Amino acid sequence: MNTANSIHSQISQKILRIPKGKPIFPSDFKGLGSEAAIKMTLMRLAKEGKLDRIAHGIYVIPKDSRFGKIRPSLEEIAHAIAERDHVRIRPTGTFALNTLGLSTQVPMRLVYITDGAPRHIRVGKGSIKFKTATPRSLAFKGKISGLVVQAFKELGRKSVSEEMIRKVKALLRKEKPDVIKADAKLAPYWIAKIFYDTLNEKKQDDAVAQSE
């Protein structure tokens, strides 16, 4: 068996152990051959129908359903890339608003801030963009509070309605108070005030509940 066939055989065997729907990268097969040989093998497997190429350098074994093939979402691909590169990412813009339930618009272009390299990846009709951010922007401890900062910064203070603030406060109550306090110190003043107001309102509600 020549080297090319050996690499093809090894990669073919390895992909059988990879869960369907999980993004597959050439780096997953590091050590089985040269980078060029691994990429060529994955392209060949895609032509053979054993893999689907969903973006440049990204493949998948799609899940089958009665509606057809199910491929990973843009969000799943973004998190897989972050895991592969050992970097942090955080949703921003319209995507952050949608994740919080403040917008019904489902974005086809996801934008993340990251401490990794900036890049733009096209996936079908959609895309994923990673923008390099300052360490401060990624230092938020809370998943919800971090999203709130990115979403409200995208809108701007004048565009944030009382209804949005009410919804956000309800979501922030799910965060631990210590986390909200820590993140309030990193947030812009007008957003930090929402964090502190949430904490004070929760204290008042807890006090009323205890007195009843």
SULMORA-V955284 format. One record per residue. PSI is psi as a letter, one per 30 degrees, with the letter a starting at -180 (* if undefined). NEAR is the number of other C-alpha atoms within 12 Angstrom. D_LAST is the distance of its C-alpha to the last C-alpha in Angstrom with 1 decimal. Layout:
# SULMORA-V955284
[[PSI,NEAR,D_LAST] [PSI,NEAR,D_LAST]]
This chain:
# SULMORA-V955284
[[k,9,79.4] [l,8,79.5] [e,15,76.6] [e,21,75.3] [e,19,75.1] [e,17,73.5] [e,29,70.7] [e,29,70.3] [e,23,70.0] [e,24,67.5] [e,35,65.2] [e,27,65.5] [e,16,64.5] [e,18,61.5] [f,30,60.1] [f,17,59.9] [f,14,57.2] [k,22,55.1] [k,16,52.3] [k,23,53.0] [f,28,51.3] [k,32,51.1] [k,39,53.0] [k,40,56.2] [l,34,57.9] [e,30,61.4] [f,25,59.8] [f,28,58.4] [g,27,62.1] [k,18,63.1] [f,14,65.8] [f,26,67.3] [a,24,69.8] [l,17,70.2] [e,19,67.7] [e,18,70.3] [e,24,71.1] [e,32,67.4] [e,30,66.9] [e,21,70.0] [e,34,68.9] [e,39,65.6] [e,29,67.4] [e,24,69.8] [e,27,67.0] [e,26,65.5] [e,14,68.9] [f,14,69.1] [g,16,65.8] [f,23,64.0] [l,34,61.7] [k,31,60.4] [j,31,60.8] [f,31,57.7] [l,29,58.5] [j,21,61.0] [g,29,60.8] [k,34,57.9] [l,37,58.4] [l,37,56.4] [j,31,57.0] [l,27,55.2] [k,20,53.1] [k,13,54.6] [l,11,52.7] [f,7,53.9] [f,8,53.4] [a,9,55.7] [k,16,55.2] [j,18,51.8] [l,31,52.1] [k,30,49.4] [l,26,47.4] [e,34,48.0] [e,31,44.8] [e,20,45.8] [e,32,49.2] [e,37,47.8] [e,26,45.7] [e,26,48.7] [e,35,50.8] [e,27,48.3] [e,20,48.2] [e,19,51.9] [f,19,52.4] [h,14,49.6] [l,24,48.0] [k,30,44.6] [l,40,43.9] [k,41,41.1] [k,40,41.1] [l,36,41.8] [b,33,42.6] [e,29,42.2] [e,34,41.4] [e,37,38.3] [e,33,37.1] [e,23,37.7] [e,28,36.0] [f,33,32.8] [g,23,33.1] [f,28,34.0] [k,20,37.4] [f,13,38.9] [k,17,42.3] [j,20,43.4] [k,24,45.6] [f,21,49.0] [j,28,49.4] [k,38,46.8] [k,34,46.8] [k,40,45.4] [l,36,45.6] [l,32,47.0] [g,24,48.4] [a,25,51.3] [k,20,54.4] [k,20,54.1] [l,21,55.4] [k,22,55.5] [k,27,55.7] [k,23,56.6] [j,28,55.3] [b,18,56.8] [f,15,55.7] [a,21,52.9] [l,25,52.8] [k,34,50.8] [k,33,51.1] [k,31,50.2] [k,26,50.2] [k,24,50.4] [l,24,47.5] [l,15,46.9] [e,17,45.1] [e,19,42.2] [f,30,41.7] [g,31,41.2] [f,27,39.2] [k,29,35.8] [e,27,33.8] [k,29,31.3] [e,26,32.8] [e,32,30.5] [e,45,30.7] [e,42,34.4] [e,39,34.8] [e,47,32.9] [e,46,35.3] [e,36,38.3] [e,36,37.2] [e,36,36.4] [e,26,39.5] [e,21,41.5] [e,23,40.1] [k,17,40.2] [e,19,37.7] [f,13,39.0] [f,14,38.6] [j,25,35.0] [l,15,33.0] [e,14,29.4] [e,13,29.0] [e,24,30.3] [e,29,28.0] [e,19,24.9] [e,23,26.3] [e,33,27.0] [e,30,23.6] [e,24,22.2] [e,29,24.9] [f,36,24.5] [f,29,20.9] [f,20,22.8] [l,25,24.7] [k,21,23.9] [e,24,22.9] [e,20,26.1] [e,25,28.2] [e,36,27.0] [e,27,27.6] [e,21,31.1] [f,35,32.0] [e,31,30.9] [f,26,33.7] [f,27,36.2] [l,32,35.3] [l,22,36.8] [e,17,34.9] [f,22,33.7] [e,34,32.3] [e,28,30.9] [e,22,28.9] [e,36,27.2] [e,41,26.4] [e,28,24.8] [e,25,22.9] [e,31,21.4] [e,28,20.4] [e,19,18.8] [e,20,16.9] [e,23,15.6] [e,16,14.5] [e,14,12.6] [e,15,10.9] [e,14,10.2] [e,12,8.9] [e,11,6.4] [e,10,5.4] [f,9,5.6] [f,8,3.8] [*,7,0.0]]
